[in-house]
């Protein structure tokens, strides 16, 4: 089980990303637009840098839904490799069988 503080920190990041998504997209579009003046582009970059760091989508960490583990997480299931193997062994994931020979 992961530390509760790490899980909560990641949840906070998800909330911040959701809150600043529109503003961040608007500033990025303005900063990338070549037709705007260099001063406007520079100001957009400054405003973008002034936003909270954790409001960036790349700072969100994929975590297991059951254990909170941050490594070895399958995107399709949202589970870590360990939790996925346990559930597959118990037959709780439809269509998935643990191979054995």
N, C-alpha and C positions, 0 to 999 in steps of 0.2 A: 504494500500500500504506500502510495506517495504521501509526502508531507501535505497536510491540509493547507498550509500557507502557500505552497507552490500551486496547488489546484485553485485556490481562491485568487491568487495573482493572475492566473491564466483566465479565469472567469472575468476578472476586472478588465483585462485586456480586450476580451471579446465585447464587453459593454462599451468600452471606449471606441473601438473600431466602428461599432454600429452607430454611435453618437456622431462621430466626425467623418463618416463615410462621404456624405454629400459635399461637405466643405473641402475635404481633402481632394476629391475628384475635380471639383471646380478649380482649385488652385493649381493642381497638376496640369489640367488642360490649358490654363492660362500661361503657365510657365513653359509649356512645350510648344505653344502656338508661335510659329515663326513670324506671323504677320503683325503681332503686337510689338509695341515699342520696347527697347531693351530695359528702360526704366520700369515699365509695368511688369515685365518678366522677372526682373530682379526683386521687385517688391513682392511678387507672388511667391518667389523662392524664400524670401525672409519670413513671410506669413506662414508658409508651409513648415519652415524650420521652427517656428514659434509654437506649433501645435505639440501636444504631448507625444512623447516618443512611443508610448504604448498604444497610441491610436493608429499606428501603422499595422496593416494586416500581416506583414511578414514576421511580426514579433509574437504572433499566436503560435503556441506549441500544440501539436497533435497529442492528445492524451487518451488513454484507455477509458472507456465509459464506466467500467466496473472498478478497476483498481487505481486509476489515475496515473499509471505508468507512462512515462514519456518516450521510452525507446521501444522499437519493434512494434509499432502500431499500424495495423492494416486499415487503410482509408475506407475500403469498401464496407467493413464491419464496424469500425470505430473501436476495435478491441486490440489489446496487445496479443502478441503471439502466444503467450502463456495462457491467457484467459480464453483465447480462441481454441487452443488445443484441449483445454479442460471441457469446454462446452461441446466441442465436436466429439470428444470421447464419451460424453454422457448422452449424445444423440439429441442435443437441444438446438442444434442448428440444422434446419431442413436442407436436405440434399448434400450434406457434408458428412463424410465418413473418415475416420482416422485410419490411415493405411497401416497394415501390419502383415508381415509375411514370415 
